[in-house]
Amino acid sequence: MQMINGRVKKMGFAKQSNTASIAIISGAMSVVIGFVAFALSWNFWQLWGGPLPGLQLVLFPGNLTLVYLWHPLFTEEINFWPKLALLMAGQFAVVASVVAVICHVVRMVRQ
């Protein structure tokens, strides 16, 4: 809340929080959602007869970094856990960056 001319003005969530916190929260949520989708796909591969439907869409930000950033730097023969960590790091970085840019543009348009 903010005092303006002796009156209390309630501020919305978007005005109270800054761009960095919104981006970090969004990035963290994308990592959690991506990890859960990956774990479900991994554990129920035989049940579905392949990957979880929509998995490529959910993990698209992380796959972008795997293909265009990490693959040229490393060979494909890295172990499972480092590759999963790179996937989730890419998921966080891409989503947080995109959300930060969107928040910044929205705030510039509103002013």
C-alpha positions as CSV (number, residue, x, y, z in Angstrom):
1,M,0.0,0.0,0.0
2,Q,1.1,3.5,-0.7
3,M,0.0,6.9,0.8
4,I,-1.0,9.5,-1.8
5,N,-2.5,12.8,-0.6
6,G,-3.5,11.2,2.7
7,R,-5.2,8.3,1.1
8,V,-4.1,4.7,1.0
9,K,-3.7,3.4,-2.5
10,K,-3.5,-0.4,-3.0
11,M,-0.9,-1.5,-5.4
12,G,-1.1,-4.6,-7.6
13,F,1.4,-7.4,-7.6
14,A,3.0,-6.3,-10.9
15,K,3.8,-2.8,-9.4
16,Q,5.0,-4.1,-6.1
17,S,7.5,-6.7,-7.4
18,N,10.4,-6.0,-9.7
19,T,11.2,-7.6,-13.0
20,A,14.0,-9.8,-11.6
21,S,11.8,-11.4,-9.0
22,I,9.1,-12.2,-11.5
23,A,11.6,-13.6,-13.9
24,I,13.3,-15.8,-11.3
25,I,10.0,-17.1,-10.0
26,S,8.9,-17.9,-13.5
27,G,12.2,-19.6,-14.3
28,A,12.0,-21.7,-11.1
29,M,8.4,-22.7,-11.9
30,S,9.4,-23.8,-15.4
31,V,12.2,-26.0,-14.0
32,V,9.8,-27.7,-11.6
33,I,7.2,-28.2,-14.3
34,G,9.9,-29.4,-16.7
35,F,11.4,-31.8,-14.2
36,V,8.0,-33.3,-13.3
37,A,7.1,-33.8,-17.0
38,F,10.5,-35.4,-17.7
39,A,10.2,-37.7,-14.7
40,L,6.7,-38.8,-15.7
41,S,7.8,-39.4,-19.3
42,W,10.9,-41.3,-18.1
43,N,9.0,-43.5,-15.7
44,F,5.9,-44.2,-17.8
45,W,7.7,-44.7,-21.2
46,Q,6.4,-48.2,-21.7
47,L,2.9,-47.3,-20.6
48,W,2.6,-44.6,-23.2
49,G,4.7,-46.4,-25.8
50,G,7.0,-43.4,-26.1
51,P,7.5,-40.0,-24.6
52,L,4.8,-38.1,-22.7
53,P,2.6,-36.2,-25.1
54,G,3.6,-32.6,-25.1
55,L,7.0,-33.2,-23.5
56,Q,8.8,-31.5,-26.4
57,L,6.6,-28.4,-25.9
58,V,7.1,-28.3,-22.2
59,L,10.9,-28.7,-22.5
60,F,11.3,-26.5,-25.6
61,P,13.3,-23.8,-23.8
62,G,15.7,-26.3,-22.3
63,N,16.1,-28.2,-25.6
64,L,17.0,-25.0,-27.3
65,T,20.0,-24.6,-25.1
66,L,20.9,-28.3,-25.4
67,V,20.9,-28.1,-29.2
68,Y,22.4,-24.7,-29.9
69,L,24.6,-24.0,-26.8
70,W,25.7,-27.2,-25.1
71,H,25.9,-29.6,-28.0
72,P,28.6,-27.6,-29.9
73,L,30.6,-27.4,-26.6
74,F,30.2,-31.0,-25.5
75,T,29.9,-34.3,-27.3
76,E,26.7,-36.3,-27.2
77,E,28.4,-38.9,-25.0
78,I,27.9,-37.1,-21.7
79,N,26.2,-38.9,-18.9
80,F,22.5,-38.7,-18.0
81,W,22.7,-36.5,-14.9
82,P,24.9,-33.8,-16.3
83,K,22.7,-33.6,-19.4
84,L,19.6,-33.3,-17.3
85,A,21.3,-30.6,-15.2
86,L,22.2,-28.7,-18.5
87,L,18.6,-29.1,-19.7
88,M,17.1,-27.7,-16.5
89,A,19.7,-24.9,-16.4
90,G,18.8,-24.0,-20.0
91,Q,15.1,-24.2,-19.1
92,F,15.6,-21.7,-16.3
93,A,17.8,-19.3,-18.2
94,V,15.6,-19.1,-21.3
95,V,12.3,-18.7,-19.5
96,A,13.7,-16.2,-17.0
97,S,15.2,-14.2,-19.8
98,V,12.1,-14.1,-21.9
99,V,9.9,-13.2,-18.9
100,A,12.3,-10.4,-17.9
101,V,12.2,-9.0,-21.4
102,I,8.4,-9.2,-21.5
103,C,8.0,-7.5,-18.1
104,H,10.4,-4.8,-19.1
105,V,8.5,-4.1,-22.4
106,V,5.1,-4.1,-20.6
107,R,6.4,-1.6,-18.0
108,M,7.8,0.6,-20.8
109,V,4.4,0.5,-22.6
110,R,2.4,1.3,-19.4
111,Q,4.5,4.5,-18.6
